[in-house]
């Protein structure tokens, strides 16, 4: 029996007698040296005390360190008590034995910052992590180890994996970051979603998992280890769930272990070509309470804040902006109502956690699709119930303990005292918010661009030559996205089409992600694959001549694949090259002899930096020049609003600011709706100087750099949309010790509008009572609109940082008998800094 399980046995009985303070009753207390983190079937336990863990994934490399404190602070304001992060092996060890823990990669600093905010940490070491991160976090150099098989019962892989895991564990131990040392880290993860590929390794997969578990436990961290997206795990390792609805789709087979949810997907990560991926606040809250109703005690939101895939860190095809639809968007601003609705859920549960964690759990069916889950401590007169309506599109009323309760479709109501409804997942009473983008005046100030075009290589200028096109990743070593392929061939006059209206066609089959082509130095077009369809066919007409002709292809890998059992074998590059339409038939160039050049000249000379930009000759910019670098200077916009670049006038490439890679852009890749998946790219203010910021863009295709806009972003448009017919969500209540105390019943629904800090409501953009349509930022009046609504709201809200609006038709002079009315109040106001001179 190991120390973790032995400690669990010793403290389990004592844990049941320890009173659990309510969320509002005591400040957060950090662990101490010698703290014991254990578990039983109900929850994790810190020093014998059961607790609830509301966690959010915020990855340190996806934000500058200067922004970490605000992100952690906002997460705590959202009711979280834990921050989760992966560890990024290929970022920390890009070359074997050469480590980087500086800047955005300062893991130790990040974990200490979490501790400074009195929050716990979950560290998912992996070291395979997926995470939509390049190569799933595995360093490229692993691929070059002889006979290696990733994530298998393979000695070569296990040797390197164990070396890195032990290195990270020791680094955390040296900084005293484990809870057993008085630090914030309460859980560590080994491996990641292995069930997705276990079938690829058959019985060896079981052996590998057993080895991984025992290796992890042998590090003696003093905290439990987890394996995610599994129903069972070896030994004392805790299996956890990843998914959208773990309360209904996952069964924990290890009955002596707690139900932990390591990834509750708050949206869906997006690849280029994808449209916006939404997941409502109501659905997330419903899923959380379904999980907790069935005994879950930890949920981790993946992501709580996604951040940005800077430089070349994103996996194949993945957007530079990561999980923008999370409770905190890519820029770190609270996305309402998702942020506030979940905050209310966390605070309600934590306020009544004693009954939840210590009470006896029972359940009963209340009808088709209706359930009640109850946690009760009769001796303390504590009772907490979850009423679920799991039916789609069917609201209903149930009888529970002699009382009638209205439960909307696919929702859960929380009943304190097993009687009073204090929260329903479908009833969103928090405000909504919408982003606004404003073009800064610095866009037009000295908007002078210069350019440097990459030389298009020819076969005789290359040093790496082969009979056939070489595999791409073996040439680039993941140090660049780009590989030039070039070949030359001679044509006689009889080879060319006799008719002037017929042009030969260059046909290339590629397993890379995108490509642009040149024939005799002339740009002939671009081609691409997609996240869903591997590989693509490039077909473009070309102008050829009598004599020597040159075909040059710039092949691009938009990041390496991040998952799958065959990661070590993934290949890319040119697979077939033909010239169709010649008078003498098809010309197969595949074995014609090819030259190769990895990386761009601009990359090698780092011309995106002040230090390297003088190594090439720049000239005044021209539009629509392929494989061209563009540069200009711009000043930092005034204020502290978020800064982005609108790249709508460009095609595809990379962005650099003051030498830092801001990520890949791909505006020319349109969704089915005809719009770019991402046109706006975050430039965090810590990367900016007050004056003369160097902006360098590499454009692969055709673009107009003069159209790039420097913009600022706010969430100053806030809204409420509430119906008088909805019962008030929360009766007025407060906490008293570890119990909720009802103060008075409030039957009026109210909506609260609160501006961002240092701003007040300056304009009522829309107000209507009746049946307004649309959503925040796009409201329209319905057939039962009352014109008095705007005047009432202006009187109540203008000039204030916050205001409360009663949702009652009499307040707005509305006709409640209007045939189509839903008795709904829809309001949009705009916040801004107080006007000068006011």
C-alpha positions in Angstrom: 0.0 0.0 0.0 1.5 3.3 -1.0 1.6 6.5 1.0 -1.3 8.1 -0.8 -3.7 5.2 -0.3 -2.5 4.6 3.3 -3.1 8.2 4.1 -6.6 8.0 2.5 -7.5 5.1 4.8 -6.3 6.9 7.9 -8.1 10.1 7.3 -11.3 8.9 5.5 -13.2 8.3 8.7 -12.1 11.5 10.3 -13.1 13.4 7.1 -16.7 12.5 7.5 -16.9 14.3 10.9 -15.2 17.5 9.7 -17.5 20.4 9.1 -17.0 22.1 5.7 -17.1 25.9 5.8 -19.2 27.7 3.2 -17.7 29.6 0.4 -18.6 32.9 2.0 -17.9 31.9 5.6 -14.1 31.7 5.4 -11.2 33.0 3.2 -9.3 30.6 1.2 -6.5 28.9 3.1 -3.4 27.6 1.4 -1.9 24.3 2.1 1.0 23.9 4.5 4.1 21.8 4.6 3.0 18.2 5.3 -0.5 18.7 3.8 -2.0 15.4 2.7 -4.0 15.3 -0.6 -6.1 12.1 -0.7 -9.4 11.0 -2.0 -12.4 8.8 -1.3 -15.3 7.9 -3.5 -16.9 11.3 -2.9 -14.2 13.8 -3.6 -10.6 14.9 -3.3 -9.6 15.7 0.3 -7.1 18.2 1.6 -5.9 17.3 5.0 -8.9 15.0 5.5 -11.4 17.7 4.3 -13.6 17.0 1.4 -13.9 19.9 -1.0 -15.4 21.0 -4.3 -13.2 22.1 -7.1 -14.3 24.5 -9.8 -11.4 24.7 -12.1 -10.6 26.6 -15.3 -8.0 25.8 -18.0 -5.7 28.8 -18.7 -2.5 27.9 -20.5 0.6 30.0 -19.6 2.3 30.0 -23.1 -0.9 31.3 -24.7 -0.7 34.7 -22.9 2.1 37.1 -22.0 3.2 36.9 -18.3 2.1 40.5 -17.8 -1.5 39.3 -18.3 -1.4 36.3 -16.0 -2.4 38.1 -12.8 -5.5 39.6 -14.4 -6.6 36.3 -16.0 -6.2 34.5 -12.7 -8.0 37.3 -10.8 -10.9 37.2 -13.2 -11.1 33.4 -13.0 -11.4 33.7 -9.2 -14.1 36.4 -9.6 -15.9 33.8 -11.7 -16.1 31.5 -8.7 -13.2 29.2 -9.5 -10.8 28.0 -6.9 -8.5 26.0 -9.2 -6.5 26.7 -12.4 -5.5 23.9 -14.7 -2.7 23.9 -17.2 -0.8 21.5 -19.4 3.0 21.4 -19.5 4.3 22.0 -23.1 7.3 19.6 -23.7 8.3 20.8 -27.2 8.2 24.5 -26.0 10.4 23.7 -22.9 12.8 21.4 -24.7 12.9 22.3 -28.4 16.4 20.6 -28.6 17.2 17.6 -26.5 18.7 18.7 -23.2 18.3 22.4 -23.9 15.5 23.9 -21.8 13.5 27.1 -21.9 11.5 28.3 -19.0 11.6 32.0 -19.8 8.9 34.6 -20.5 5.6 32.9 -21.5 7.2 29.5 -20.7 8.0 30.4 -17.0 5.9 27.6 -15.5 7.2 28.1 -12.0 6.3 31.8 -12.0 2.8 31.0 -13.3 2.2 28.4 -10.6 3.4 30.7 -7.9 1.1 33.4 -9.2 -1.8 31.0 -8.9 -0.7 30.4 -5.3 -0.5 34.1 -4.6 -4.2 34.3 -5.6 -5.1 31.6 -3.0 -6.0 29.1 -5.7 -5.2 25.5 -6.3 -3.5 24.2 -9.4 -3.8 21.1 -11.6 -0.7 20.4 -13.6 -1.3 18.0 -16.6 2.3 16.9 -17.4 1.4 14.4 -20.1 3.9 14.8 -21.6 1.7 14.1 -24.7 -1.0 16.8 -24.3 -2.7 17.3 -27.7 -4.3 20.7 -26.7 -4.5 21.7 -30.4 -0.8 22.5 -29.8 1.9 21.7 -32.4 2.7 18.0 -32.5 0.6 17.5 -29.4 3.5 18.9 -27.3 6.0 16.3 -28.4 9.4 17.6 -29.5 10.2 17.0 -33.2 13.5 15.5 -32.3 11.7 12.5 -30.8 10.9 11.4 -34.4 14.6 11.1 -35.2 15.2 8.5 -32.5 15.8 5.1 -34.0 12.8 2.6 -33.8 10.7 4.9 -31.6 7.0 4.5 -31.4 5.1 7.3 -29.6 2.9 6.5 -26.6 3.5 2.8 -26.8 5.2 0.1 -24.8 8.3 1.1 -26.6 11.6 1.4 -24.7 12.9 4.4 -26.7 9.8 6.5 -26.1 9.4 5.5 -22.5 13.0 6.4 -21.7 12.5 10.0 -23.0 9.0 10.3 -21.5 10.2 9.3 -18.1 13.2 11.6 -18.2 11.0 14.6 -19.0 8.3 13.7 -16.4 10.9 13.3 -13.7 12.6 16.6 -14.7 9.3 18.5 -14.4 8.3 16.9 -11.1 11.7 17.7 -9.7 11.5 21.3 -10.9 8.1 21.7 -9.1 9.5 20.0 -6.0 12.6 22.4 -6.0 10.1 25.3 -6.0 8.0 23.6 -3.3 4.9 23.8 -5.4 3.2 20.5 -4.5 0.5 20.7 -1.9 2.5 18.3 0.2 5.1 21.0 0.4 2.7 23.8 1.1 2.2 24.7 -2.6 -0.9 24.9 -4.8 -0.6 21.8 -6.9 -3.2 19.2 -5.8 -3.3 17.0 -8.9 -0.9 15.9 -11.6 -1.8 14.1 -14.9 0.2 11.4 -16.7 -0.6 10.7 -20.3 -3.7 12.2 -22.0 -6.8 10.7 -23.6 -5.1 7.4 -24.2 -8.3 5.7 -24.9 -8.4 7.4 -28.3 -5.4 5.4 -29.5 -5.3 2.4 -27.2 -6.8 0.3 -30.0 -3.8 1.1 -32.2 -1.4 -0.5 -29.7 -3.6 -3.4 -28.7 -2.4 -5.3 -25.6 0.8 -3.3 -25.5 -1.3 -0.3 -24.8 -2.4 -1.9 -21.5 1.2 -2.6 -20.6 2.2 1.0 -21.5 -0.6 2.5 -19.3 0.4 0.3 -16.4 4.1 1.3 -16.8 3.1 5.0 -17.1 1.0 4.9 -13.9 3.7 3.1 -11.8 6.4 5.5 -13.1 4.2 8.5 -12.2 3.4 7.2 -8.7 7.1 6.5 -8.1 7.9 10.2 -8.4 6.4 10.6 -4.9 4.8 14.0 -5.4 2.5 13.6 -2.4 -0.6 14.4 -4.5 -2.8 12.0 -6.6 -2.2 11.4 -10.3 -5.0 11.3 -12.9 -5.5 9.8 -16.4 -8.1 11.6 -18.4 -10.9 10.4 -20.7 -10.9 6.9 -19.1 -13.4 4.9 -17.1 -10.7 3.1 -15.1 -7.0 3.6 -14.4 -4.2 1.4 -13.0 -3.7 1.3 -9.2 -4.3 4.6 -7.3 -4.4 6.7 -10.4 -7.8 8.4 -10.8 -9.6 8.1 -14.2 -11.4 11.3 -15.2 -13.9 12.4 -17.9 -13.4 14.7 -20.9 -16.4 15.8 -22.9 -19.6 17.9 -23.0 -22.0 15.9 -20.9 -20.0 13.7 -18.5 -22.9 13.3 -16.1 -24.8 11.4 -18.8 -22.2 9.9 -21.1 -19.5 8.6 -18.7 -19.4 5.8 -16.2 -16.7 5.5 -13.6 -15.8 1.9 -13.2 -13.4 2.4 -10.3 -16.0 2.9 -7.6 -13.6 3.7 -4.8 -12.4 6.8 -6.7 -14.1 10.3 -7.0 -15.9 11.5 -10.1 -13.7 14.2 -11.6 -14.3 16.1 -14.9 -11.0 17.3 -16.4 -12.4 18.8 -19.6 -15.8 20.4 -19.9 -15.6 21.8 -23.3 -16.9 25.4 -23.2 -17.1 25.6 -27.0 -15.2 23.8 -29.7 -11.7 24.6 -30.8 -11.8 25.9 -34.4 -9.7 25.2 -37.4 -9.4 27.4 -40.5 -12.5 27.0 -42.6 -14.7 26.5 -39.5 -17.5 28.8 -38.7 -18.1 30.2 -35.1 -18.5 27.3 -32.7 -21.0 28.2 -30.0 -22.0 26.5 -26.8 -24.5 28.2 -24.6 -24.1 29.2 -21.0 -27.4 27.3 -20.3 -26.0 24.0 -21.8 -22.7 24.2 -19.9 -24.5 24.9 -16.6 -27.0 22.1 -17.3 -24.1 19.7 -17.9 -22.3 20.7 -14.7 -25.3 20.2 -12.5 -26.1 16.9 -14.1 -22.6 15.8 -13.2 -22.7 17.1 -9.7 -26.2 15.7 -9.1 -24.8 12.2 -9.8 -21.9 12.7 -7.4 -19.2 14.7 -9.3 -17.1 17.0 -7.2 -14.7 18.6 -9.6 -15.2 20.3 -13.0 -12.5 21.9 -15.1 -13.7 24.2 -17.9 -11.7 23.6 -21.1 -11.0 26.3 -21.9 -11.9 29.0 -19.3 -9.6 31.3 -21.3 -8.0 30.1 -24.5 -5.6 32.8 -25.4 -3.5 32.9 -28.6 -1.4 30.4 -30.5 1.6 32.7 -30.9 4.3 32.1 -33.5 4.1 28.6 -34.9 2.6 26.9 -31.8 -0.8 25.9 -33.2 -1.4 22.4 -34.5 -2.3 21.7 -38.1 -5.0 24.1 -39.4 -5.9 25.4 -35.9 -6.8 29.0 -35.6 -4.4 31.5 -34.0 -7.2 32.6 -31.7 -7.9 29.7 -29.3 -11.3 29.1 -27.7 -12.5 32.6 -28.2 -16.0 31.5 -27.1 -14.8 30.5 -23.6 -16.1 32.3 -20.5 -13.1 34.7 -20.9 -12.6 35.4 -24.6 -9.2 35.2 -26.5 -8.4 38.7 -25.2 -9.2 37.9 -21.5 -12.5 39.8 -21.4 -15.5 38.3 -19.6 -17.9 36.8 -22.2 -21.4 37.3 -20.8 -23.7 35.6 -20.1 -21.4 32.6 -20.0 -19.1 34.0 -17.3 -21.7 35.3 -15.0 -24.2 32.4 -15.3 -21.4 29.9 -14.3 -20.2 32.2 -11.5 -23.7 32.2 -10.0 -23.7 28.4 -10.2 -20.4 28.1 -8.5 -21.3 30.4 -5.7 -24.7 28.7 -5.0 -23.1 25.2 -4.8 -20.2 26.3 -2.6 -22.6 28.1 -0.3 -24.3 24.8 0.5 -21.5 22.3 0.1 -21.7 20.6 3.5 -25.0 18.9 2.6 -23.7 18.2 -0.9 -20.4 16.6 0.2 -21.4 15.0 3.5 -25.1 14.2 3.0 -26.6 10.9 2.0 -27.3 10.8 -1.7 -30.6 9.5 -3.1 -32.4 9.7 -6.4 -35.8 9.2 -7.8 -37.6 9.4 -11.1 -40.4 12.0 -11.2 -41.7 11.1 -14.7 -40.4 10.5 -18.1 -37.1 12.4 -18.3 -37.5 14.0 -14.9 -35.2 13.2 -12.0 -34.5 14.3 -8.5 -31.1 13.9 -6.8 -31.0 14.7 -3.1 -28.1 15.1 -0.6 -29.4 15.2 3.0 -28.0 15.5 6.5 -31.0 15.1 8.7 -29.1 15.6 12.0 -28.1 19.0 10.8 -31.4 19.8 9.0 -29.5 20.2 5.8 -30.9 19.2 2.4 -30.0 20.0 -1.2 -31.8 18.8 -4.2 -31.3 18.9 -8.0 -34.4 18.6 -10.1 -33.7 17.7 -13.7 -35.8 17.9 -16.8 -33.8 16.0 -19.4 -36.4 16.3 -22.2 -35.6 18.4 -25.3 -38.2 21.0 -26.1 -40.6 20.1 -23.3 -41.0 22.3 -20.3 -42.9 20.7 -17.4 -44.1 20.6 -13.9 -43.2 17.9 -11.3 -44.3 17.1 -7.8 -41.4 16.8 -5.4 -42.0 16.3 -1.7 -45.6 17.5 -2.0 -44.7 20.7 -3.9 -45.1 21.6 -7.6 -42.0 22.8 -9.4 -41.8 24.2 -13.0 -38.6 22.9 -14.7 -37.8 24.1 -18.2 -36.6 21.6 -20.8 -33.0 20.4 -20.5 -32.4 22.2 -17.3 -31.6 21.6 -13.6 -33.0 23.5 -10.7 -31.2 23.7 -7.3 -33.4 23.5 -4.3 -31.9 24.6 -1.0 -33.6 23.0 2.0 -35.0 20.6 -0.7 -37.7 23.3 -1.1 -36.6 26.7 -2.3 -35.4 27.2 -6.0 -32.3 29.3 -5.9 -30.9 28.6 -9.4 -32.1 27.1 -12.7 -29.6 26.5 -15.5 -32.1 27.7 -18.2 -32.9 31.0 -16.5 -30.1 33.4 -17.4 -30.4 36.6 -15.3 -27.0 38.0 -15.9 -26.3 40.6 -18.5 -25.1 39.9 -22.0 -22.2 41.6 -23.6 -21.0 42.3 -27.2 -17.6 43.2 -28.5 -17.1 46.4 -30.4 -14.1 47.1 -32.7 -12.8 50.6 -33.3 -10.2 51.6 -35.9 -7.5 53.5 -34.2 -6.1 56.7 -35.6 -2.6 55.2 -35.5 -3.7 53.1 -38.5 -3.5 56.1 -40.9 -0.6 57.9 -39.2 2.5 57.3 -41.3 0.9 54.4 -43.0 3.9 53.8 -45.2 4.8 50.2 -46.1 8.0 48.8 -47.5 8.5 45.4 -49.0 11.0 42.6 -49.6 10.1 39.8 -51.9 11.6 36.3 -51.5 13.6 35.1 -54.5 11.9 32.2 -56.2 14.6 29.5 -56.2 15.4 27.4 -59.3 16.9 23.9 -59.4 20.4 25.0 -60.1 20.4 27.3 -57.0 19.5 24.6 -54.5 21.9 22.5 -52.5 19.6 19.7 -51.4 18.7 17.6 -54.5 17.0 14.3 -55.1 15.5 12.4 -57.9 12.0 12.8 -56.4 10.5 15.4 -54.1 11.6 14.7 -50.5 9.3 14.4 -47.5 8.7 17.8 -46.0 9.0 17.3 -42.3 12.4 15.6 -42.6 13.6 18.7 -44.3 12.1 21.5 -42.2 12.6 19.7 -38.8 9.6 21.7 -37.6 11.8 24.8 -37.5 9.8 26.5 -40.3 6.4 26.0 -42.0 8.0 26.4 -45.4 9.8 24.2 -47.9 10.6 25.2 -51.5 10.4 22.5 -54.2 11.8 23.2 -57.7 12.5 21.3 -60.9 13.5 22.3 -64.4 12.7 20.6 -67.8 13.2 21.4 -71.5 10.4 21.6 -74.1 10.6 21.7 -77.8 8.2 23.5 -80.0 6.4 20.3 -80.9 5.7 19.7 -77.2 3.6 22.9 -76.8 -0.1 23.0 -77.8 -0.6 24.1 -81.3 -3.8 26.0 -80.5 -3.5 29.3 -78.8 -6.6 28.8 -76.6 -5.1 25.8 -74.9 -2.8 26.2 -72.0 -0.9 23.4 -70.2 -2.0 22.6 -66.7 0.3 22.1 -63.7 -1.2 19.3 -61.5 0.3 18.6 -58.1 -0.8 16.2 -55.5 0.3 17.2 -52.0 0.0 15.9 -48.4 1.0 19.2 -47.0 -1.6 21.9 -45.9 -1.2 24.5 -48.5 0.9 25.5 -51.5 1.6 28.3 -54.0 3.0 27.7 -57.4 5.3 29.5 -59.9 6.0 28.7 -63.5 9.0 30.5 -64.9 8.9 33.0 -62.0 5.2 33.8 -62.7 2.7 33.2 -59.8 0.1 30.7 -61.0 -2.1 30.4 -57.8 -2.5 28.7 -54.5 -4.1 25.5 -53.2 -4.9 24.0 -49.8 -6.2 21.1 -47.9 -8.5 21.1 -44.8 -8.6 19.8 -41.3 -11.2 17.2 -42.4 -9.8 16.1 -45.8 -6.1 15.2 -45.7 -4.1 16.2 -48.8 -5.2 18.2 -51.8 -4.8 18.5 -55.6 -3.4 21.7 -57.0 -4.4 22.4 -60.6 -3.6 25.6 -62.4 -3.0 26.6 -66.1 0.6 27.7 -66.7 2.5 29.5 -69.5 5.4 27.4 -70.7 8.0 28.1 -73.4 10.4 26.5 -75.8 13.6 25.7 -74.0 14.2 25.3 -70.3 11.1 25.8 -68.0 11.2 26.1 -64.2 8.4 24.9 -61.8 8.7 26.1 -58.2 6.4 25.2 -55.4 6.3 26.7 -51.9 4.8 24.0 -49.7 3.4 25.0 -46.3 2.6 23.0 -43.2 0.2 24.9 -40.9 1.5 23.2 -37.8 2.0 19.5 -37.2 -0.7 17.0 -36.4 -1.5 16.9 -32.6 -3.1 13.5 -32.1 -3.4 9.9 -33.4 -1.4 6.7 -32.9 0.7 7.4 -36.0 2.2 10.7 -35.0 5.8 9.6 -35.6 4.9 8.5 -39.1 3.0 11.5 -40.3 4.4 12.8 -43.6 3.9 15.8 -45.8 5.0 17.3 -49.1 4.7 16.7 -52.9 3.5 13.3 -53.8 2.9 13.7 -57.6 3.6 16.4 -60.1 2.4 16.4 -63.7 2.1 18.8 -66.7 -1.2 18.0 -68.5 -2.3 19.3 -71.9 1.0 19.2 -73.8 0.8 18.3 -77.5 3.0 15.3 -76.8 0.9 14.1 -73.8 1.3 14.2 -70.1 4.7 15.0 -68.7 5.4 13.3 -65.4 7.9 15.4 -63.3 7.9 13.2 -60.2 11.2 11.6 -61.0 12.6 14.6 -63.0 15.1 15.6 -60.3 14.1 18.1 -57.6 15.9 20.8 -55.6 14.8 21.8 -52.1 15.3 24.7 -49.8 13.9 24.7 -46.3 12.8 28.1 -44.7 12.5 31.6 -46.1 15.4 33.9 -46.5 13.5 36.4 -44.3 13.2 33.8 -41.6 16.9 32.9 -41.7 17.9 36.5 -41.5 15.1 37.4 -39.0 14.2 40.4 -41.0 11.0 40.7 -38.9 13.2 42.1 -36.1 15.1 45.4 -35.7 18.3 43.5 -35.6 17.7 41.6 -38.8 15.7 43.9 -41.0 18.8 45.7 -42.3 20.1 42.4 -43.8 17.9 42.8 -46.9 17.0 45.7 -49.3 13.5 47.1 -48.7 11.7 49.2 -51.3 8.3 50.9 -51.4 5.5 48.4 -51.2 3.3 47.2 -54.0 0.0 45.3 -53.6 -0.6 41.7 -54.6 3.0 40.4 -54.6 3.3 36.8 -53.5 5.9 35.5 -51.1 6.6 39.1 -49.9 7.5 40.6 -46.6 5.9 44.0 -45.7 6.8 46.3 -42.9 5.7 49.5 -41.3 5.9 51.3 -37.9 2.9 52.3 -35.8 2.3 53.8 -32.4 0.5 52.1 -29.5 -3.2 53.2 -29.4 -4.1 55.4 -26.4 -5.8 53.9 -23.4 -5.7 50.3 -22.2 -8.3 48.7 -24.5 -7.4 45.5 -26.3 -5.4 45.9 -29.5 -6.0 43.8 -32.6 -5.0 43.8 -36.3 -7.8 43.5 -38.9 -6.1 41.5 -41.6 -9.1 41.4 -44.0 -7.1 42.9 -46.9 -4.5 40.1 -46.8 -4.4 36.5 -47.9 -2.2 34.1 -45.8 1.0 34.3 -43.8 2.6 35.3 -40.5 2.5 38.4 -38.3 5.4 39.8 -36.3 5.4 42.8 -33.9 8.7 44.0 -32.5 10.3 40.7 -33.4 7.6 38.6 -31.7 5.6 36.1 -33.7 1.9 36.9 -33.2 0.8 33.8 -35.1 -0.3 32.6 -38.5 -3.1 34.3 -40.4 -5.3 32.8 -43.2 -7.9 35.2 -44.3 -8.2 33.7 -47.8 -9.6 30.5 -46.4 -13.3 31.2 -46.3 -16.0 29.4 -44.4 -19.1 28.1 -46.2 -20.7 31.4 -45.3 -18.0 33.2 -47.3 -16.3 34.8 -44.4 -12.8 34.3 -42.9 -12.6 32.0 -39.9 -10.4 34.6 -38.3 -9.7 38.1 -39.6 -8.8 39.8 -36.3 -5.5 39.0 -34.6 -4.6 39.9 -31.0 -1.6 42.1 -30.3 -1.2 42.0 -26.5 -0.2 45.4 -25.1 2.9 43.9 -23.3 4.4 43.4 -26.8 4.0 47.1 -27.6 6.0 50.3 -27.0 4.4 53.7 -26.8 6.0 54.7 -30.1 7.4 53.2 -33.3 6.3 49.5 -33.1 7.7 47.4 -35.9 5.0 45.5 -37.7 6.2 42.9 -40.2 3.9 40.7 -42.2 4.9 37.8 -44.5 2.3 37.4 -47.2 2.4 34.1 -49.1 -0.4 34.8 -51.6 -1.7 38.2 -52.6 -2.5 41.0 -50.2 -2.9 44.7 -49.8 -0.9 45.8 -46.7 -2.2 49.3 -46.7 -5.6 47.9 -45.8 -4.4 46.4 -42.5 -6.2 48.2 -39.6 -5.0 48.7 -36.1 -8.1 48.4 -33.9 -9.1 48.5 -30.3 -11.7 46.2 -28.7 -14.2 46.8 -25.9 -17.1 45.0 -24.4 -19.0 48.3 -23.8 -22.3 47.1 -25.3 -24.2 45.3 -22.6 -27.8 43.9 -22.6 -30.6 42.2 -20.7 -33.3 40.1 -22.2 -35.8 38.9 -19.5 -39.5 38.0 -19.5 -41.9 39.0 -16.8 -43.4 35.5 -17.1 -40.2 33.9 -15.9 -40.2 33.4 -12.1 -37.4 35.2 -10.4 -34.4 33.0 -10.4 -33.1 33.6 -6.9 -35.2 34.6 -3.9 -33.4 37.1 -1.8 -30.9 35.1 0.3 -27.7 35.3 2.2 -25.3 32.8 3.8 -25.2 32.2 7.5 -22.3 29.9 8.5 -22.7 26.9 6.2 -26.4 27.5 5.5 -28.4 29.6 3.2 -30.8 32.0 5.0 -33.9 33.2 3.1 -34.5 36.9 3.9 -37.6 37.6 1.9 -39.4 36.5 -1.2 -39.0 38.7 -4.3 -41.5 37.9 -7.0 -40.3 40.6 -9.4 -37.8 39.7 -12.0 -35.0 42.2 -12.3 -32.2 42.8 -14.7 -28.9 44.4 -13.8 -26.6 46.2 -16.2 -23.0 46.9 -15.0 -20.4 48.7 -17.0 -16.7 47.7 -17.1 -14.6 49.5 -14.5 -14.2 53.2 -14.8 -17.1 53.5 -17.3 -20.7 54.6 -17.1 -23.8 54.1 -19.2 -23.7 56.9 -21.8 -26.3 55.7 -24.3 -29.4 53.6 -24.4 -29.1 51.9 -27.8 -32.3 49.9 -27.6 -35.1 49.4 -25.2 -38.4 47.6 -25.8 -41.0 45.8 -23.6 -43.3 43.3 -25.4 -41.8 40.8 -27.8 -38.4 42.2 -28.9 -36.5 39.9 -31.3 -32.8 39.2 -32.0 -29.9 39.2 -29.6 -27.5 41.6 -27.9 -26.1 43.9 -30.6 -28.9 43.1 -33.0 -32.2 43.7 -31.2 -35.3 44.7 -33.2 -38.8 45.7 -31.9 -41.6 43.3 -32.2 -45.3 43.8 -32.8 -46.0 44.6 -29.1 -43.3 47.3 -28.6 -44.0 50.0 -26.1 -42.3 53.4 -27.0 -42.0 54.4 -23.3 -39.4 51.7 -22.6 -36.4 53.7 -23.8 -37.4 56.8 -21.7 -37.8 54.7 -18.6 -34.4 53.0 -19.1 -32.7 56.3 -19.8 -34.0 57.8 -16.6 -32.9 54.8 -14.6 -29.5 54.2 -16.1 -27.8 57.1 -17.9 -24.7 58.4 -16.2 -24.5 55.4 -13.8 -21.9 52.6 -13.7 -24.7 50.2 -13.0 -28.5 50.1 -12.9 -31.3 47.7 -12.0 -34.4 47.3 -14.2 -37.6 45.8 -13.0 -39.2 43.5 -15.5 -42.9 44.5 -15.1 -45.2 45.7 -17.8 -46.7 48.4 -15.6 -43.3 50.1 -15.2 -43.1 50.6 -19.0 -46.8 51.3 -19.7 -47.0 48.1 -21.9 -50.2 46.5 -23.0 -50.0 43.0 -21.4 -53.0 42.0 -23.5 -51.2 42.5 -26.8 -51.8 39.2 -28.6 -48.1 38.4 -29.4 -46.5 39.7 -26.2 -44.0 37.6 -24.3 -43.8 40.3 -21.6 -40.1 40.6 -22.3 -37.8 43.5 -21.7 -34.9 43.8 -24.1 -32.3 46.5 -23.4 -29.0 47.4 -24.9 -26.9 50.2 -23.5 -23.4 51.5 -24.3 -20.8 52.2 -21.7 -17.8 54.6 -22.0 -15.5 56.7 -20.0 -17.3 59.8 -18.6 -17.3 62.6 -21.1 -14.8 65.4 -20.6 -16.3 68.4 -19.0 -19.3 66.5 -17.7 
